[in-house]
C-alpha cells in the first residue's frame, strides 16, 4: 500500500478473537471508503480478518506480512 491509511490499529501480540474485535470497534466511526491497516501477528488473523470482511461487507484489500488492509463498506 502506497498511501497512508486513514486508521492504523496495532493488535500485535493479541490472540483470536481480539484483533478482529479491536478492528470492528475502531472501524465503527469511520466513513465508508476509509482505509484501515490492522497490524496482527496471530496466525488465526489470516482466516479471521477476511472472514470478518466477508460477513460485514467491508473490502479485504490484502495482507503484507502482518499488515492487513481493509476498506470500510
C-alpha positions in Angstrom: 0.0 0.0 0.0 1.5 3.3 -1.1 -0.8 5.8 0.6 -1.2 6.3 4.3 -4.2 4.6 5.8 -7.0 6.6 7.5 -6.5 4.4 10.6 -3.8 2.0 11.8 -4.7 -0.5 14.5 -1.9 -2.2 16.4 -3.1 -5.7 17.5 0.3 -7.2 17.6 0.6 -9.8 20.3 -3.1 -10.2 20.7 -4.7 -13.6 20.1 -8.0 -14.5 18.4 -10.6 -13.0 18.6 -9.1 -9.8 20.0 -7.6 -8.5 16.7 -10.9 -8.7 14.9 -12.9 -7.3 17.9 -10.5 -4.3 18.0 -10.8 -3.8 14.2 -14.6 -3.9 14.4 -14.8 -1.4 17.3 -12.3 1.1 15.8 -13.8 1.0 12.3 -17.3 2.0 13.5 -16.9 5.8 13.5 -15.1 5.8 10.1 -16.8 6.9 6.9 -17.4 4.5 4.0 -14.3 4.1 1.9 -11.9 4.7 4.7 -8.7 2.6 4.6 -7.6 0.7 7.7 -4.3 -1.1 8.3 -4.6 -3.7 11.0 -1.3 -5.0 12.4 -1.8 -8.5 13.7 0.6 -11.4 14.2 -1.9 -14.0 15.4 -1.8 -16.8 12.7 -5.6 -17.0 13.0 -5.9 -13.5 11.7 -5.1 -14.8 8.2 -8.5 -16.5 8.3 -10.4 -14.3 10.7 -9.9 -10.9 9.0 -11.0 -12.0 5.5 -14.0 -13.8 7.1 -14.9 -10.7 9.1 -14.8 -8.6 5.9 -17.0 -11.1 4.0 -19.5 -11.2 6.8 -19.7 -7.4 7.3 -19.4 -6.2 3.6 -16.0 -4.5 4.1 -13.5 -5.0 1.3 -10.4 -7.0 2.2 -7.7 -5.4 0.1 -4.9 -7.7 1.1 -2.2 -8.6 3.5 1.5 -7.9 3.5 3.4 -9.6 6.3 1.5 -8.7 9.5 -0.4 -5.7 7.9 -4.0 -6.3 6.8 -5.6 -3.7 4.6 -9.3 -3.2 4.8 -11.6 -0.7 3.2 -14.8 0.2 5.1 -18.0 -0.5 3.3 
